[in-house]
Every structure is written in structure tokens, then in C-alpha cells.
Amino acid sequence: MIEVMVSGACGRMGREAARTVWNADDMVLAGAVDSRSEGTDIGQIIECGRTGINIENNLEEFLKIKRPDVAVDFTEPQSVYRNALKYLAYGVRPVIGTTGLDAGQIKEIIDLSEKKGIGGLIAPNFAIGAILMMRCAAEAARFLPDVEIIEMHHDKKIDAPSGTAIKTAELILERRGDEYQQGLAAEIETLPGSRGGKYTGGIRIHSVRLPGLVAHQEVILGGLGQTLTIRHDSITRESFMPGVLLAVRRSLHLDKVVYGLDKLLFETV
């Protein structure tokens, strides 16, 4: 049985992850950490009856006492970097779904994990369909010269653009190179920001935040006389859970943290 703790257990994604781990046949929910509802049985939060597992507030104290195999982290962008370093310090494999880490922080986490020989995953998106959307977009970008990304999330999401949008742009650039999309006409924004953020290689990323949304992304590619739209929609947060379970199981067999669920789906790591 794989012992799994969940950080950010009272958040939308944390609740879903804790419920999924609790119901998994090959896993044990070893603990739940959150700054809210300290002392409350996690069963009340995930609606599965009494579990005997109380929510704890101090992550480091929990790790000192009980070192689980894997930590699933869906905390806030301000906390996840510090949390990741703590997991590695105590020999716990991190599976991180919180976005907001910058490239330097991701590299530092991966480098430290490699030195320690501790596997794990940082994933901008755990939905299998989203990974396929990104891969299809990267392939299509080899043949259609221009692309823009529109990502849409719920109004509680703090960071913009989303990690999924950034990862999509990275994959496209890997396929096309950094000189991609340099031939666009000069533009004048009468309302600054109306054309979205400009990522490396000239890829425009647009962020939408509205109540009623969960996680959605369109990649629109344009060529001579044609467009191609590739879209993925996560209707509920359950869509992310097969990817979380995959990451937890595979992390036991990795010797460093990897970035992107696509690494586990399409590559030998």
C-alpha cells in the first residue's frame, strides 16, 4: 500500500485528491494538511464518514512525525515552492499540481530531487485529455505557421496565464523552434493588454477568469485560408484524478522529479 498525504486538503482540488486516495485500493491516506479546519476529521470534508485522520496545520511537524511515500500538493502558488523543498528534505516524493512555480524554481526542485534520488512530478495539468490536446497542438504547429492560446478558468484561480498554457507554448516551441511566429504585422493596442500576453517566440496567450468555469483551453492555429482549433474542457475536477493516481504510482519508480504528465504518458523516464 502506498502511503499518501494531501496538502491543501480543504481546497477544491485537495478535497477531490483526498477522496480519490481514500477510495484507491492500493493507497492509504496517511494525512491531510491545510491551514483551514485544523483538527477536523478529513472525512467531514470529503464526505466519506469518519476516517480518524484529523487535518493538521503544520506541514513540517507532520513530516517529522510521519514520512509518507508521496505528498500530493494542491496548495497556493505562494506556498508550493517551500513545500516542495520540505518534501525532498524528508525523503517524501512530491506530486505537485499547484501552478505558479517559475522556471528557476522548477529547475531547482528537479536538480535537488536528482541529487537525492527522489522521484516525483510537477504537472501543470493532470487531465489525460489536456495532455493529448497539448501534444496534438505541438504536432499541428509543425504545419500551420501561427498560433494563439486561450485559457479559461474559474474566478478563484490566482495565477495567469495557467501552467497548462505555458506548457503548451513550451511544447509548441520545442517542435517549431524559438524563431516561430516572428512574421506577424506590427500591431497597435488601443487598449493595452487586449492582445494578451506575448510568450517566447511570439505566441499570444489570453486568460479568462469567470465563475462557472473549471479548466478549459483552446489552441487556435492559422494558415493560408484556414484555421484549426484544438480544445479541451474539464467539466469537473474528477477529470484530473486518473492523472493524479498515475503520478502517485509512477513516482515510486522515478529517481528524480519530472515536469509534465506527458513525460509519464509518452516517454521512458
Secondary structure, 3 states (H helix, E strand, C coil): CEEEEEECCCCHHHHHHHHHHHHCCCEEEEEEECCCCCCCEHHHHHCCCCCCCEEECCHHHHHHHCCCCEEEECCCHHHHHHHHHHHHHCCCEEEECCCCCCHHHHHHHHHHHHHHCCCEEECCCCCHHHHHHHHHHHHHCCCCCEEEEEEEECCCCCCCCCHHHHHHHHHHHHHHCCCCCCCCCCCCCCCCCCCCEEEHHHEEEEEEECCCCCEEEEEEEEECCEEEEEEEEECCHHHHHHHHHHHHHHHCCCCCEEECCHHHHHCCC
